[in-house]
Amino acid sequence: MDISRLTQPPDRALLAELTALYASNRDFFALSGDFPDPDAITAEQVAATLAEERAAPGAETLLARDTEGRLVGIALTLARHPDPADPDPWIGLLLVDARHRRTGHGRRLADAVEERFRRAGRTAVRLAVLDNNPDGLAFWTALGYREIDRRRDRQLGRPCRVLRKPLAPAPQDSSGSSRSSGSSGASGLPLP
């Protein structure tokens, strides 16, 4: 899996790929209410959503491509929550193209996000899962995330569970430098 950082607004071709990825997650967006019509997600809506997400301080958008170059996932992260009492970085959204689910892409993308935070010296990561999203909760708990709170999200007031996972320090090589674990690595909602 190839992970790259989106550093500028997507061009037309990438926006088409991203729109297809978002549209493939119709069931999630029907639960979340993030788009007015989850059966008709448009490129303009996706562009506006990404622009809003990328405008947050410390936001990062990561794109995941499979070995054949297909866009199979996206992760939106924040270096820190807007609440100064919350010390951890957040995964705001992790989507895998529904046509490529159950192939390990979600796990590899989550691993890659965790590794980026680990290399940055972060000791844990948090995310929120909508209460009405049992599949999302099952995915994240299988990856070692544990519920630490229940609250409403900041954007739409939806009930959600806040999950947290401690990040073990990156292994050290003989020179004392951190090594990557070799990872190449759907939550998805505004922060509670």
Backbone hydrogen bonds, N-H to C=O, Kabsch-Sander energy under -0.5 kcal/mol:
donor,donor_aa,acceptor,acceptor_aa,energy
2,D,65,R,-2.7
3,I,1,M,-0.5
4,S,63,L,-2.4
6,L,61,T,-2.9
7,T,5,R,-0.8
15,L,11,D,-2.8
16,A,12,R,-1.9
17,E,13,A,-1.8
18,L,14,L,-2.9
19,T,15,L,-2.5
20,A,16,A,-2.0
21,L,17,E,-2.2
22,Y,18,L,-2.8
23,A,19,T,-2.9
24,S,20,A,-1.8
25,N,21,L,-0.5
25,N,22,Y,-1.6
26,R,23,A,-0.8
29,F,25,N,-2.2
30,A,26,R,-2.0
31,L,27,D,-1.6
32,S,28,F,-2.6
33,G,29,F,-2.1
40,A,37,D,-2.4
46,V,42,T,-2.2
47,A,43,A,-2.8
48,A,44,E,-2.3
49,T,45,Q,-2.4
50,L,46,V,-2.8
51,A,47,A,-2.4
52,E,48,A,-2.2
53,E,49,T,-2.5
54,R,50,L,-2.9
55,A,51,A,-1.1
56,A,53,E,-1.1
59,A,56,A,-1.9
60,E,77,T,-2.1
62,L,60,E,-0.5
62,L,75,A,-3.1
63,L,4,S,-3.2
64,A,73,G,-2.6
65,R,2,D,-2.6
66,D,70,R,-2.3
69,G,66,D,-2.2
72,V,64,A,-2.9
72,V,70,R,-0.6
73,G,64,A,-1.5
74,I,95,L,-2.3
75,A,62,L,-2.4
76,L,93,L,-2.7
77,T,60,E,-2.8
77,T,75,A,-0.5
78,L,90,W,-2.6
79,A,58,G,-1.4
81,H,88,D,-0.9
86,D,83,D,-2.2
90,W,78,L,-2.5
91,I,126,R,-2.4
92,G,76,L,-2.6
92,G,90,W,-0.7
93,L,76,L,-1.6
95,L,74,I,-2.6
97,D,72,V,-2.4
100,H,97,D,-2.5
101,R,98,A,-1.0
103,T,100,H,-0.6
108,R,104,G,-2.5
109,L,105,H,-2.6
110,A,106,G,-2.6
111,D,107,R,-2.7
112,A,108,R,-2.2
113,V,109,L,-2.3
114,E,110,A,-2.6
115,E,111,D,-2.5
116,R,112,A,-2.1
117,F,113,V,-2.1
118,R,114,E,-2.8
119,R,115,E,-2.8
120,A,116,R,-1.2
121,G,118,R,-2.0
122,R,117,F,-2.5
125,V,165,K,-1.9
126,R,89,P,-2.3
127,L,163,L,-1.9
128,A,91,I,-0.5
129,V,161,R,-2.5
131,D,159,P,-2.5
133,N,130,L,-1.9
137,L,133,N,-2.1
138,A,134,P,-2.5
139,F,135,D,-2.3
140,W,136,G,-2.4
141,T,137,L,-2.5
142,A,138,A,-1.9
143,L,139,F,-0.9
143,L,140,W,-0.5
144,G,141,T,-1.5
145,Y,140,W,-2.1
146,R,164,R,-2.4
148,I,162,V,-3.1
149,D,162,V,-1.3
151,R,160,C,-1.9
153,D,158,R,-2.2
154,R,191,L,-3.8
157,G,153,D,-1.1
160,C,151,R,-2.5
161,R,129,V,-2.9
162,V,149,D,-2.9
163,L,127,L,-3.0
163,L,161,R,-0.5
164,R,146,R,-2.3
165,K,125,V,-2.5
167,L,123,T,-3.3
168,A,166,P,-0.6
173,D,177,S,-2.8
176,G,173,D,-2.1
179,R,171,P,-2.9
189,L,92,G,-2.5
